[in-house]
Amino acid sequence: MALKKDKAKVIDPVWDEARIREFLKLQPPEGENADHHKLLKAYQSMRAEDFDDFVRFFVEAGGDTQACNAAGQSVTDILQSHRYSGPYLESIAKHGDD
């Protein structure tokens, strides 16, 4: 007798505003910049269109898009070496700090 799966695999779920805003509450590990941590985790977790909304909410909440990690790298610095980061970098440039 074959067992039937009780859950369908969810691929690329739609993120609503509440779920995107949850990333504004993320707490960093000790010694890590909170703004850098939130922005990097959002990049790692979200589709480009959801990340665009996140960056807008992040900046509206006073987040610093140029915050650096302990190595002195901003999220923009890190993303520049990623092949498919173009739309994410555009979101930071569009909504981010000067």
Backbone bond lengths (Angstrom), bond angles and torsions (degrees), N, CA, C in turn:
res aa  C-N    CA-C-N  psi(-1)  N-CA   C-N-CA  omega(-1)  CA-C   N-CA-C  phi
1 M - - - 1.442 - - 1.525 109.67 -
2 A 1.310 116.08 127.44 1.460 121.43 -179.48 1.531 109.27 -86.31
3 L 1.303 114.43 139.84 1.456 119.23 177.58 1.517 110.20 -85.54
4 K 1.289 115.11 139.53 1.458 121.41 179.76 1.529 109.27 -94.33
5 K 1.324 115.99 134.72 1.462 119.60 175.95 1.516 108.85 -69.98
6 D 1.333 115.94 138.52 1.461 118.98 -179.77 1.527 113.40 -95.72
7 K 1.336 116.66 -6.52 1.464 120.03 179.50 1.523 109.38 -130.87
8 A 1.299 115.08 137.85 1.454 120.06 173.92 1.519 108.35 -84.07
9 K 1.314 116.44 144.55 1.448 120.87 178.18 1.524 109.22 -70.50
10 V 1.328 116.80 130.06 1.460 121.76 -179.99 1.519 107.95 -98.74
11 I 1.316 115.53 121.40 1.454 121.03 179.10 1.517 108.39 -117.69
12 D 1.328 116.00 127.74 1.456 122.06 176.36 1.534 112.34 55.43
13 P 1.329 116.85 59.89 1.463 119.30 -178.38 1.532 111.77 -67.10
14 V 1.307 115.28 156.04 1.462 120.72 176.52 1.519 108.40 -78.95
15 W 1.304 116.29 131.91 1.460 121.67 178.79 1.517 108.04 -100.78
16 D 1.320 116.23 126.16 1.453 118.96 175.86 1.531 109.00 -88.63
17 E 1.326 115.51 172.65 1.464 120.43 -176.69 1.522 112.59 -58.04
18 A 1.327 117.35 -40.46 1.472 120.54 -179.02 1.522 111.19 -62.02
19 R 1.318 116.63 -41.52 1.468 119.69 -179.71 1.523 110.62 -67.47
20 I 1.315 116.98 -40.72 1.470 120.61 178.64 1.527 110.07 -63.20
21 R 1.332 116.54 -42.81 1.466 120.49 -178.97 1.526 113.02 -67.00
22 E 1.322 118.21 -20.96 1.468 120.97 177.52 1.530 111.25 -57.50
23 F 1.321 116.79 -30.35 1.461 120.39 -179.70 1.524 112.16 -67.92
24 L 1.323 118.02 -18.17 1.461 121.00 175.95 1.527 111.46 -69.89
25 K 1.333 116.65 -16.94 1.464 122.13 -177.78 1.526 113.20 -96.86
26 L 1.321 117.79 -2.82 1.466 120.43 -177.58 1.524 111.07 -58.72
27 Q 1.302 114.92 139.62 1.467 121.33 177.12 1.527 108.98 -106.66
28 P 1.321 117.45 131.88 1.469 120.18 -177.86 1.519 111.71 -80.43
29 P 1.325 115.90 161.49 1.461 118.92 170.25 1.534 108.77 -63.44
30 E 1.298 115.90 157.49 1.463 120.54 -178.91 1.531 110.36 -56.87
31 G 1.322 115.18 133.33 1.454 121.59 177.58 1.517 114.28 88.41
32 E 1.329 117.87 -3.22 1.458 121.28 179.92 1.524 109.78 -102.02
33 N 1.322 116.97 142.53 1.456 121.81 178.85 1.522 109.43 -66.68
34 A 1.320 117.29 127.92 1.464 122.25 -175.72 1.526 112.09 -63.20
35 D 1.320 118.33 -43.48 1.464 120.25 -178.84 1.525 111.16 -66.37
36 H 1.311 117.02 -42.25 1.469 120.67 178.02 1.525 109.88 -61.26
37 H 1.312 116.76 -44.15 1.467 122.13 -179.38 1.532 111.33 -60.89
38 K 1.318 117.34 -47.41 1.470 121.39 -178.90 1.525 111.13 -61.95
39 L 1.315 116.34 -46.27 1.462 120.84 -177.53 1.530 111.23 -65.68
40 L 1.317 117.13 -42.99 1.462 120.63 -179.88 1.530 111.01 -66.49
41 K 1.320 117.70 -43.25 1.472 120.70 179.43 1.521 111.03 -64.84
42 A 1.324 117.43 -37.36 1.462 120.60 177.13 1.531 109.83 -64.11
43 Y 1.324 117.02 -43.72 1.462 120.96 177.52 1.531 110.68 -59.21
44 Q 1.310 116.61 -44.15 1.465 121.19 -177.16 1.528 112.62 -69.68
45 S 1.318 117.61 -21.69 1.460 121.37 -172.22 1.526 115.47 -107.40
46 M 1.315 117.73 -21.87 1.466 120.73 -169.08 1.516 113.51 -110.58
47 R 1.330 113.71 153.44 1.460 120.32 169.06 1.523 107.34 -70.92
48 A 1.311 117.17 161.16 1.469 121.75 -175.71 1.526 112.62 -56.73
49 E 1.331 117.50 -42.17 1.469 119.28 -177.77 1.530 111.60 -69.14
50 D 1.331 117.32 -33.55 1.459 120.45 176.57 1.526 110.30 -72.26
51 F 1.328 116.42 -38.26 1.455 120.99 177.98 1.527 110.48 -62.88
52 D 1.324 117.41 -37.22 1.459 120.98 178.05 1.530 110.35 -59.57
53 D 1.331 116.13 -45.02 1.468 119.76 176.37 1.524 110.63 -63.33
54 F 1.340 116.56 -42.15 1.460 119.64 -179.83 1.532 111.04 -59.37
55 V 1.316 117.50 -46.93 1.471 120.40 -177.57 1.524 110.11 -60.31
56 R 1.321 116.33 -39.74 1.475 119.79 177.45 1.529 110.28 -61.43
57 F 1.327 117.71 -48.29 1.468 121.68 179.04 1.532 110.62 -63.14
58 F 1.321 116.02 -41.07 1.465 123.33 -178.82 1.526 110.76 -59.64
59 V 1.332 116.65 -47.90 1.470 121.27 -179.40 1.527 110.12 -68.41
60 E 1.337 117.17 -40.93 1.469 120.53 177.72 1.524 111.36 -59.83
61 A 1.345 116.74 -31.17 1.467 122.01 -179.98 1.531 112.02 -85.14
62 G 1.338 116.96 3.02 1.462 120.66 177.96 1.516 114.10 92.86
63 G 1.322 117.86 12.47 1.465 121.34 179.52 1.520 111.96 -69.21
64 D 1.317 115.88 147.91 1.462 123.50 -178.75 1.521 109.03 -102.33
65 T 1.338 117.32 108.47 1.465 120.73 -178.81 1.526 112.66 -72.06
66 Q 1.316 117.35 -11.89 1.464 120.60 179.20 1.535 112.68 -103.69
67 A 1.339 116.69 11.99 1.467 120.47 177.80 1.525 109.57 -60.36
68 C 1.318 115.47 144.65 1.470 120.76 -175.53 1.524 111.90 -112.96
69 N 1.330 114.41 156.44 1.460 121.14 173.85 1.530 108.77 -84.41
70 A 1.309 116.69 -175.79 1.468 121.28 -177.93 1.532 112.33 -62.92
71 A 1.323 116.87 -23.72 1.459 121.43 179.30 1.533 112.11 -87.24
72 G 1.343 116.71 1.68 1.449 120.77 178.62 1.519 114.43 82.58
73 Q 1.335 117.60 15.65 1.456 121.78 -179.58 1.525 111.09 -99.28
74 S 1.320 116.04 133.37 1.461 119.87 171.04 1.521 108.10 -83.40
75 V 1.321 117.18 168.59 1.468 120.22 176.86 1.530 109.19 -62.66
76 T 1.320 117.38 -36.93 1.468 121.10 176.71 1.523 110.39 -58.87
77 D 1.323 117.98 -43.64 1.463 121.77 177.99 1.527 110.75 -57.86
78 I 1.314 116.33 -43.83 1.461 121.69 -178.34 1.528 110.75 -68.03
79 L 1.317 117.11 -44.84 1.461 121.24 -176.61 1.516 113.15 -66.65
80 Q 1.306 118.13 -27.43 1.465 120.34 -177.74 1.521 113.09 -60.86
81 S 1.322 117.29 -20.04 1.467 119.84 178.48 1.528 112.72 -94.82
82 H 1.328 117.59 2.04 1.464 121.55 -179.47 1.531 109.82 -97.16
83 R 1.299 116.21 131.39 1.463 122.54 -173.90 1.533 114.04 -58.43
84 Y 1.320 117.50 -42.04 1.465 120.51 -173.57 1.537 113.44 -106.86
85 S 1.308 116.58 26.71 1.464 119.92 -175.09 1.523 114.40 -88.68
86 G 1.317 118.30 -0.07 1.461 121.72 -175.78 1.524 115.08 -49.27
87 P 1.345 118.72 -52.99 1.462 119.20 -179.49 1.536 112.79 -63.14
88 Y 1.316 116.95 -31.16 1.464 121.35 179.75 1.533 110.00 -71.18
89 L 1.329 115.95 -42.02 1.461 119.94 176.91 1.523 110.95 -64.07
90 E 1.336 116.51 -37.46 1.464 120.64 176.86 1.529 111.44 -62.07
91 S 1.324 116.73 -39.26 1.471 120.03 179.10 1.511 110.98 -64.27
92 I 1.329 116.23 -42.62 1.467 119.39 179.38 1.531 109.88 -64.65
93 A 1.326 116.69 -42.03 1.473 120.12 179.39 1.531 110.93 -65.55
94 K 1.318 116.64 -39.94 1.471 120.90 -177.16 1.533 112.43 -69.09
95 H 1.310 116.78 -43.69 1.472 120.77 -174.54 1.528 112.83 -102.68
96 G 1.322 116.48 -17.44 1.451 120.95 -169.10 1.503 116.31 -74.36
97 D 1.305 112.07 179.24 1.472 121.68 -179.55 1.518 109.26 -73.82
98 D 1.295 114.74 154.77 1.480 120.04 176.08 1.498 110.84 -86.86
